[in-house]
Amino acid sequence: MLASRVFARGFASSAFQRGAKVAVLGAAGGIGQPLSLLLKLNPNVDRLALYDIVNTPGVAADISHINTKSHVTGHVGQEQLGEALKDAQVIVIPAGVPRKPGMTRDDLFNTNAGIVKTLAEAAAKHAPKAHLLIIANPVNSTVPIVAEVFKKHGVFDPKRLFGVTTLDVVRASTFVGQTKKTEPENINVHVIGGHSGVTIMPLLSQTGIKFSQEEIDALTNRIQFGGDEVVKAKNGTGSATLSMAQAGARFTDSLLRALSGEKGIVEPTYVKSHVAEKDGVEYFATKVELGTEGVKKIHDIGPINDYEKKLYQAAIPELKKNIAKGVEFVKKN
């Protein structure tokens, strides 16, 4: 199928006993539209519910003309949010405002935190058993926000909440491939920690590829701040939307396949984790094996060198601060 060949890692078909419904919240936005398009091409999606505060009926009508099996519905405004969420197995949340030049992910917090909290409240009410995939930045803080909202409603299940950090791994593979002049889809870089700046830690020592120290320094910085390249290149008109959509679609596909019973699916993701608990960090990204209930097994960091240990030490205080900010936001609101 042509559609399955347009991705660096294509969608794999698997049979569901019942059709999977995926809801995209923020479907009319810069990430939401291409993400919705990619999900319409996914053979594992039977129902695709698109929600936003404006323009969603038009996006849904447009995408619905694509000749794949999934049924697309468009939902606009708070009064239609519940219908979009009802019976969803997977909810993907790319909603929020994009970064502008000079703006960090943390600068987005005040606006996006409120948006994510509102959507989480609705999800806890209308789809408490759904698997939530959080793309809205800053992910280091928005994942804890969703968790705290679900805790307040008494429906929190840590196996069903994911921060989508896949773009960090996609970028790492691309940048290493460019540096070593090899095919990027054959390169697997374990990226741990969080999803902004110094909290993004590429473990280049685990790739089996030899790098000079100059290459390590340059690659680490570029992977950590790759999003800035796109923000600057778009000259104030947006941030990474197309690459983020592909990364979000990849993770959604992996989860859908795992939920259907396919085994051995491992993806990096930011989840409630034991990995950095000893350092006071409750949420952390490492490789996670996905299963029929969501998180099946959280992999440890693995062996790291002295350079990577310094990256870890620099990341921990930032992660603590980001997580606490999300938790505190829910307490105050």
C-alpha positions as a Markdown table, in Angstrom:
| # | Residue | x | y | z |
|---|---|---|---|---|
| 1 | Met | 0.0 | 0.0 | 0.0 |
| 2 | Leu | 1.5 | 3.3 | -1.1 |
| 3 | Ala | 0.4 | 5.1 | 2.1 |
| 4 | Ser | 2.4 | 2.8 | 4.3 |
| 5 | Arg | 5.6 | 3.6 | 2.3 |
| 6 | Val | 5.7 | 7.3 | 2.9 |
| 7 | Phe | 6.9 | 7.1 | 6.5 |
| 8 | Ala | 10.4 | 6.4 | 7.8 |
| 9 | Arg | 8.8 | 3.8 | 9.9 |
| 10 | Gly | 5.5 | 2.8 | 8.1 |
| 11 | Phe | 2.3 | 1.8 | 9.7 |
| 12 | Ala | 1.8 | -2.0 | 10.1 |
| 13 | Ser | -1.7 | -3.4 | 9.8 |
| 14 | Ser | -3.1 | -5.6 | 12.6 |
| 15 | Ala | -6.6 | -6.9 | 13.1 |
| 16 | Phe | -8.7 | -5.4 | 16.0 |
| 17 | Gln | -11.5 | -7.5 | 17.4 |
| 18 | Arg | -13.4 | -4.2 | 17.5 |
| 19 | Gly | -12.6 | -1.0 | 15.7 |
| 20 | Ala | -10.3 | 1.5 | 17.4 |
| 21 | Lys | -11.5 | 5.0 | 17.9 |
| 22 | Val | -8.9 | 7.7 | 18.1 |
| 23 | Ala | -9.7 | 11.2 | 19.2 |
| 24 | Val | -7.4 | 14.1 | 18.2 |
| 25 | Leu | -7.9 | 17.2 | 20.5 |
| 26 | Gly | -6.5 | 20.2 | 18.7 |
| 27 | Ala | -7.1 | 18.7 | 15.3 |
| 28 | Ala | -7.4 | 22.0 | 13.3 |
| 29 | Gly | -4.0 | 23.2 | 14.4 |
| 30 | Gly | -0.5 | 23.1 | 12.9 |
| 31 | Ile | 0.3 | 19.7 | 14.3 |
| 32 | Gly | -3.3 | 18.5 | 14.5 |
| 33 | Gln | -4.1 | 18.7 | 10.8 |
| 34 | Pro | -1.1 | 16.7 | 9.5 |
| 35 | Leu | -1.4 | 14.3 | 12.4 |
| 36 | Ser | -5.1 | 13.7 | 11.6 |
| 37 | Leu | -4.2 | 13.1 | 7.9 |
| 38 | Leu | -1.6 | 10.5 | 8.9 |
| 39 | Leu | -4.0 | 8.8 | 11.3 |
| 40 | Lys | -6.6 | 8.7 | 8.5 |
| 41 | Leu | -4.0 | 6.6 | 6.5 |
| 42 | Asn | -3.5 | 4.2 | 9.4 |
| 43 | Pro | -5.3 | 0.9 | 8.8 |
| 44 | Asn | -5.6 | 0.4 | 12.6 |
| 45 | Val | -7.9 | 3.3 | 13.0 |
| 46 | Asp | -11.6 | 2.6 | 12.4 |
| 47 | Arg | -13.0 | 5.9 | 13.8 |
| 48 | Leu | -11.3 | 9.2 | 13.9 |
| 49 | Ala | -12.9 | 12.0 | 16.0 |
| 50 | Leu | -11.4 | 15.4 | 15.4 |
| 51 | Tyr | -11.9 | 18.2 | 17.9 |
| 52 | Asp | -10.9 | 21.8 | 18.1 |
| 53 | Ile | -12.5 | 25.2 | 19.1 |
| 54 | Val | -12.7 | 26.3 | 15.4 |
| 55 | Asn | -12.6 | 24.8 | 11.9 |
| 56 | Thr | -12.8 | 21.1 | 12.8 |
| 57 | Pro | -15.9 | 20.3 | 10.6 |
| 58 | Gly | -14.0 | 21.6 | 7.6 |
| 59 | Val | -10.8 | 19.6 | 8.4 |
| 60 | Ala | -12.9 | 16.5 | 9.0 |
| 61 | Ala | -14.8 | 16.9 | 5.7 |
| 62 | Asp | -11.5 | 17.3 | 3.9 |
| 63 | Ile | -9.8 | 14.3 | 5.4 |
| 64 | Ser | -13.0 | 12.2 | 5.1 |
| 65 | His | -12.6 | 12.1 | 1.3 |
| 66 | Ile | -9.4 | 10.0 | 1.6 |
| 67 | Asn | -10.2 | 6.5 | 0.5 |
| 68 | Thr | -9.3 | 4.5 | 3.7 |
| 69 | Lys | -11.8 | 2.7 | 5.9 |
| 70 | Ser | -11.9 | 4.9 | 8.9 |
| 71 | His | -15.0 | 7.0 | 9.6 |
| 72 | Val | -14.1 | 10.7 | 10.4 |
| 73 | Thr | -16.2 | 13.0 | 12.5 |
| 74 | Gly | -15.6 | 16.7 | 13.3 |
| 75 | His | -16.5 | 18.3 | 16.6 |
| 76 | Val | -16.2 | 22.0 | 17.4 |
| 77 | Gly | -16.5 | 23.8 | 20.7 |
| 78 | Gln | -16.8 | 22.7 | 24.3 |
| 79 | Glu | -20.3 | 21.5 | 24.0 |
| 80 | Gln | -19.2 | 18.8 | 21.4 |
| 81 | Leu | -16.1 | 17.7 | 23.3 |
| 82 | Gly | -17.8 | 14.9 | 25.1 |
| 83 | Glu | -19.1 | 13.3 | 21.9 |
| 84 | Ala | -15.6 | 13.4 | 20.4 |
| 85 | Leu | -14.2 | 11.6 | 23.5 |
| 86 | Lys | -16.9 | 9.0 | 24.0 |
| 87 | Asp | -15.7 | 5.4 | 23.4 |
| 88 | Ala | -12.2 | 6.6 | 22.4 |
| 89 | Gln | -9.5 | 4.0 | 23.0 |
| 90 | Val | -6.7 | 6.6 | 22.3 |
| 91 | Ile | -6.8 | 10.3 | 22.8 |
| 92 | Val | -4.0 | 12.4 | 21.3 |
| 93 | Ile | -3.6 | 15.9 | 22.5 |
| 94 | Pro | -1.6 | 18.3 | 20.2 |
| 95 | Ala | -3.7 | 21.3 | 21.3 |
| 96 | Gly | -2.0 | 24.5 | 22.4 |
| 97 | Val | -0.2 | 27.5 | 21.1 |
| 98 | Pro | 3.1 | 27.1 | 19.1 |
| 99 | Arg | 6.5 | 28.4 | 20.1 |
| 100 | Lys | 7.8 | 31.7 | 18.5 |
| 101 | Pro | 11.4 | 32.8 | 18.1 |
| 102 | Gly | 13.1 | 33.2 | 21.4 |
| 103 | Met | 10.4 | 31.4 | 23.2 |
| 104 | Thr | 11.2 | 28.2 | 25.2 |
| 105 | Arg | 8.7 | 25.4 | 25.8 |
| 106 | Asp | 8.5 | 26.6 | 29.4 |
| 107 | Asp | 7.3 | 30.0 | 28.1 |
| 108 | Leu | 4.3 | 28.3 | 26.7 |
| 109 | Phe | 3.3 | 27.0 | 30.1 |
| 110 | Asn | 0.6 | 29.5 | 31.3 |
| 111 | Thr | -1.5 | 29.2 | 28.1 |
| 112 | Asn | -1.0 | 25.6 | 27.3 |
| 113 | Ala | -1.4 | 24.4 | 30.9 |
| 114 | Gly | -4.9 | 25.8 | 31.0 |
| 115 | Ile | -5.8 | 24.2 | 27.7 |
| 116 | Val | -4.5 | 20.8 | 28.7 |
| 117 | Lys | -6.2 | 20.9 | 32.1 |
| 118 | Thr | -9.6 | 21.6 | 30.5 |
| 119 | Leu | -9.2 | 18.8 | 28.0 |
| 120 | Ala | -8.0 | 16.4 | 30.8 |
| 121 | Glu | -11.1 | 17.2 | 32.8 |
| 122 | Ala | -13.3 | 16.3 | 29.9 |
| 123 | Ala | -11.3 | 13.1 | 29.2 |
| 124 | Ala | -11.6 | 12.0 | 32.8 |
| 125 | Lys | -15.3 | 12.5 | 32.6 |
| 126 | His | -16.1 | 11.0 | 29.2 |
| 127 | Ala | -13.3 | 8.5 | 28.5 |
| 128 | Pro | -11.6 | 7.6 | 31.8 |
| 129 | Lys | -10.2 | 4.3 | 30.4 |
| 130 | Ala | -8.7 | 5.8 | 27.3 |
| 131 | His | -4.9 | 6.0 | 26.6 |
| 132 | Leu | -3.8 | 9.6 | 26.6 |
| 133 | Leu | -0.9 | 10.7 | 24.4 |
| 134 | Ile | 0.3 | 14.2 | 25.3 |
| 135 | Ile | 2.0 | 16.3 | 22.6 |
| 136 | Ala | 1.1 | 19.7 | 24.0 |
| 137 | Asn | 4.2 | 21.5 | 25.3 |
| 138 | Pro | 5.8 | 21.8 | 27.7 |
| 139 | Val | 5.4 | 18.0 | 27.9 |
| 140 | Asn | 7.6 | 17.8 | 31.1 |
| 141 | Ser | 4.8 | 19.7 | 32.8 |
| 142 | Thr | 1.6 | 18.9 | 30.9 |
| 143 | Val | 1.9 | 15.1 | 31.6 |
| 144 | Pro | 1.9 | 15.7 | 35.3 |
| 145 | Ile | -1.1 | 18.1 | 34.8 |
| 146 | Val | -3.1 | 15.4 | 33.2 |
| 147 | Ala | -2.1 | 12.9 | 35.9 |
| 148 | Glu | -3.2 | 15.3 | 38.7 |
| 149 | Val | -6.5 | 15.9 | 37.0 |
| 150 | Phe | -7.2 | 12.2 | 36.7 |
| 151 | Lys | -6.1 | 11.6 | 40.3 |
| 152 | Lys | -8.7 | 14.2 | 41.4 |
| 153 | His | -11.4 | 12.3 | 39.5 |
| 154 | Gly | -10.2 | 8.9 | 40.9 |
| 155 | Val | -9.4 | 7.4 | 37.5 |
| 156 | Phe | -5.6 | 7.8 | 37.1 |
| 157 | Asp | -3.9 | 4.8 | 35.6 |
| 158 | Pro | -0.2 | 5.4 | 35.0 |
| 159 | Lys | -0.1 | 2.7 | 32.4 |
| 160 | Arg | -2.4 | 4.8 | 30.2 |
| 161 | Leu | -0.6 | 8.2 | 30.2 |
| 162 | Phe | 2.2 | 9.0 | 27.8 |
| 163 | Gly | 4.2 | 12.1 | 26.9 |
| 164 | Val | 5.1 | 11.8 | 23.3 |
| 165 | Thr | 8.9 | 12.3 | 23.1 |
| 166 | Thr | 9.3 | 10.4 | 19.8 |
| 167 | Leu | 10.4 | 13.5 | 17.9 |
| 168 | Asp | 13.6 | 13.6 | 19.9 |
| 169 | Val | 14.4 | 10.1 | 18.7 |
| 170 | Val | 13.4 | 10.9 | 15.2 |
| 171 | Arg | 15.7 | 13.9 | 15.2 |
| 172 | Ala | 18.5 | 12.0 | 16.8 |
| 173 | Ser | 18.4 | 9.3 | 14.1 |
| 174 | Thr | 18.3 | 12.0 | 11.4 |
| 175 | Phe | 21.2 | 14.0 | 12.7 |
| 176 | Val | 23.4 | 11.0 | 13.4 |
| 177 | Gly | 22.6 | 9.7 | 9.9 |
| 178 | Gln | 23.6 | 13.1 | 8.4 |
| 179 | Thr | 26.8 | 13.2 | 10.4 |
| 180 | Lys | 27.9 | 9.6 | 9.5 |
| 181 | Lys | 26.4 | 9.7 | 6.0 |
| 182 | Thr | 24.3 | 6.7 | 6.5 |
| 183 | Glu | 20.6 | 5.8 | 6.3 |
| 184 | Pro | 18.8 | 7.4 | 9.4 |
| 185 | Glu | 16.0 | 4.9 | 9.5 |
| 186 | Asn | 18.6 | 2.2 | 10.4 |
| 187 | Ile | 19.9 | 4.2 | 13.4 |
| 188 | Asn | 18.4 | 3.8 | 16.8 |
| 189 | Val | 19.4 | 6.4 | 19.4 |
| 190 | His | 18.1 | 5.9 | 23.0 |
| 191 | Val | 17.0 | 9.4 | 24.1 |
| 192 | Ile | 16.0 | 9.7 | 27.8 |
| 193 | Gly | 14.8 | 12.2 | 30.3 |
| 194 | Gly | 12.3 | 14.8 | 29.2 |
| 195 | His | 11.3 | 16.8 | 26.1 |
| 196 | Ser | 12.9 | 20.2 | 26.3 |
| 197 | Gly | 16.5 | 21.6 | 26.2 |
| 198 | Val | 18.9 | 20.0 | 28.7 |
| 199 | Thr | 16.3 | 17.4 | 29.8 |
| 200 | Ile | 16.7 | 15.7 | 26.4 |
| 201 | Met | 19.6 | 13.3 | 26.8 |
| 202 | Pro | 20.8 | 11.3 | 23.8 |
| 203 | Leu | 22.8 | 8.3 | 24.8 |
| 204 | Leu | 25.1 | 8.2 | 21.8 |
| 205 | Ser | 27.4 | 5.7 | 23.5 |
| 206 | Gln | 24.6 | 3.0 | 23.2 |
| 207 | Thr | 24.4 | 3.2 | 19.4 |
| 208 | Gly | 27.5 | 1.2 | 18.8 |
| 209 | Ile | 28.8 | 4.0 | 16.5 |
| 210 | Lys | 32.1 | 5.7 | 17.1 |
| 211 | Phe | 32.0 | 9.5 | 17.5 |
| 212 | Ser | 34.7 | 12.1 | 18.1 |
| 213 | Gln | 34.2 | 14.3 | 21.1 |
| 214 | Glu | 33.5 | 17.2 | 18.7 |
| 215 | Glu | 30.7 | 15.1 | 17.0 |
| 216 | Ile | 29.3 | 14.2 | 20.4 |
| 217 | Asp | 29.1 | 17.8 | 21.6 |
| 218 | Ala | 27.6 | 19.0 | 18.3 |
| 219 | Leu | 25.0 | 16.2 | 18.1 |
| 220 | Thr | 24.0 | 16.5 | 21.7 |
| 221 | Asn | 23.4 | 20.2 | 21.4 |
| 222 | Arg | 21.5 | 19.8 | 18.1 |
| 223 | Ile | 19.3 | 17.0 | 19.4 |
| 224 | Gln | 18.5 | 19.0 | 22.6 |
| 225 | Phe | 17.7 | 22.2 | 20.7 |
| 226 | Gly | 16.6 | 20.9 | 17.3 |
| 227 | Gly | 13.2 | 22.5 | 17.7 |
| 228 | Asp | 14.9 | 25.9 | 17.7 |
| 229 | Glu | 16.1 | 25.3 | 14.2 |
| 230 | Val | 12.5 | 25.0 | 13.0 |
| 231 | Val | 11.2 | 27.9 | 15.0 |
| 232 | Lys | 13.9 | 30.2 | 13.6 |
| 233 | Ala | 13.5 | 28.9 | 10.0 |
| 234 | Lys | 9.8 | 29.5 | 10.1 |
| 235 | Asn | 10.6 | 33.1 | 11.1 |
| 236 | Gly | 7.8 | 33.6 | 13.6 |
| 237 | Thr | 5.1 | 31.7 | 11.8 |
| 238 | Gly | 5.3 | 28.5 | 13.9 |
| 239 | Ser | 7.3 | 25.7 | 15.3 |
| 240 | Ala | 7.9 | 22.0 | 14.4 |
| 241 | Thr | 4.5 | 20.8 | 13.2 |
| 242 | Leu | 5.1 | 18.4 | 10.3 |
| 243 | Ser | 7.9 | 16.4 | 11.9 |
| 244 | Met | 6.0 | 16.4 | 15.2 |
| 245 | Ala | 2.9 | 15.1 | 13.4 |
| 246 | Gln | 4.9 | 12.2 | 11.9 |
| 247 | Ala | 6.4 | 11.4 | 15.3 |
| 248 | Gly | 3.0 | 11.5 | 17.0 |
| 249 | Ala | 1.5 | 9.3 | 14.3 |
| 250 | Arg | 4.4 | 6.8 | 14.7 |
| 251 | Phe | 3.8 | 6.6 | 18.5 |
| 252 | Thr | 0.0 | 6.3 | 18.1 |
| 253 | Asp | 0.5 | 3.5 | 15.6 |
| 254 | Ser | 2.9 | 1.6 | 17.9 |
| 255 | Leu | 0.4 | 1.9 | 20.7 |
| 256 | Leu | -2.5 | 0.8 | 18.6 |
| 257 | Arg | -0.6 | -2.3 | 17.5 |
| 258 | Ala | 0.4 | -3.1 | 21.0 |
| 259 | Leu | -3.2 | -2.7 | 22.3 |
| 260 | Ser | -4.3 | -5.2 | 19.7 |
| 261 | Gly | -1.9 | -7.8 | 21.0 |
| 262 | Glu | 1.2 | -7.4 | 18.9 |
| 263 | Lys | 4.2 | -8.1 | 21.0 |
| 264 | Gly | 7.7 | -6.7 | 21.3 |
| 265 | Ile | 6.8 | -3.1 | 20.5 |
| 266 | Val | 9.2 | -0.7 | 22.3 |
| 267 | Glu | 9.1 | 3.1 | 22.0 |
| 268 | Pro | 10.6 | 6.0 | 24.0 |
| 269 | Thr | 8.0 | 7.9 | 26.0 |
| 270 | Tyr | 7.7 | 10.1 | 29.0 |
| 271 | Val | 5.8 | 8.2 | 31.7 |
| 272 | Lys | 5.4 | 7.8 | 35.5 |
| 273 | Ser | 8.6 | 5.9 | 36.0 |
| 274 | His | 10.8 | 4.3 | 38.6 |
| 275 | Val | 13.9 | 5.1 | 36.7 |
| 276 | Ala | 14.9 | 8.4 | 38.3 |
| 277 | Glu | 12.8 | 8.0 | 41.5 |
| 278 | Lys | 16.0 | 7.9 | 43.6 |
| 279 | Asp | 16.7 | 11.4 | 42.4 |
| 280 | Gly | 13.2 | 12.7 | 43.2 |
| 281 | Val | 11.9 | 12.6 | 39.6 |
| 282 | Glu | 8.5 | 11.0 | 39.2 |
| 283 | Tyr | 8.2 | 11.2 | 35.3 |
| 284 | Phe | 11.0 | 10.2 | 33.0 |
| 285 | Ala | 11.4 | 9.1 | 29.4 |
| 286 | Thr | 13.2 | 5.9 | 28.5 |
| 287 | Lys | 12.4 | 3.0 | 26.2 |
| 288 | Val | 9.0 | 1.5 | 27.2 |
| 289 | Glu | 7.6 | -1.8 | 26.0 |
| 290 | Leu | 3.9 | -1.3 | 25.1 |
| 291 | Gly | 1.2 | -3.9 | 25.7 |
| 292 | Thr | -2.5 | -4.5 | 25.8 |
| 293 | Glu | -2.9 | -2.3 | 28.9 |
| 294 | Gly | -0.6 | 0.4 | 27.7 |
| 295 | Val | 2.8 | 0.5 | 29.6 |
| 296 | Lys | 4.0 | -3.1 | 29.9 |
| 297 | Lys | 7.6 | -2.7 | 30.9 |
| 298 | Ile | 9.7 | 0.4 | 31.6 |
| 299 | His | 13.3 | -0.1 | 30.6 |
| 300 | Asp | 16.2 | 1.2 | 32.6 |
| 301 | Ile | 18.7 | 3.7 | 31.3 |
| 302 | Gly | 21.4 | 1.1 | 30.6 |
| 303 | Pro | 25.1 | 1.7 | 30.7 |
| 304 | Ile | 26.2 | 5.4 | 30.2 |
| 305 | Asn | 29.6 | 7.0 | 30.1 |
| 306 | Asp | 30.9 | 10.0 | 32.1 |
| 307 | Tyr | 29.8 | 12.5 | 29.5 |
| 308 | Glu | 26.2 | 11.2 | 29.7 |
| 309 | Lys | 26.3 | 11.1 | 33.5 |
| 310 | Lys | 27.0 | 14.9 | 33.4 |
| 311 | Leu | 24.0 | 15.3 | 31.0 |
| 312 | Tyr | 21.9 | 13.4 | 33.6 |
| 313 | Gln | 23.0 | 15.5 | 36.5 |
| 314 | Ala | 22.2 | 18.7 | 34.5 |
| 315 | Ala | 18.7 | 17.4 | 33.5 |
| 316 | Ile | 17.5 | 16.2 | 36.9 |
| 317 | Pro | 17.0 | 19.7 | 38.5 |
| 318 | Glu | 15.1 | 20.9 | 35.4 |
| 319 | Leu | 12.9 | 17.9 | 35.4 |
| 320 | Lys | 12.1 | 18.3 | 39.0 |
| 321 | Lys | 11.2 | 22.0 | 38.5 |
| 322 | Asn | 9.0 | 21.2 | 35.4 |
| 323 | Ile | 7.1 | 18.4 | 37.1 |
| 324 | Ala | 6.5 | 20.4 | 40.2 |
| 325 | Lys | 5.2 | 23.3 | 38.1 |
| 326 | Gly | 2.6 | 21.1 | 36.5 |
| 327 | Val | 1.5 | 19.6 | 39.8 |
| 328 | Glu | 1.3 | 23.0 | 41.5 |
| 329 | Phe | -0.8 | 24.4 | 38.6 |
| 330 | Val | -3.6 | 21.8 | 39.2 |
| 331 | Lys | -3.5 | 22.4 | 42.9 |
| 332 | Lys | -3.9 | 26.2 | 42.4 |
| 333 | Asn | -6.6 | 25.8 | 39.7 |
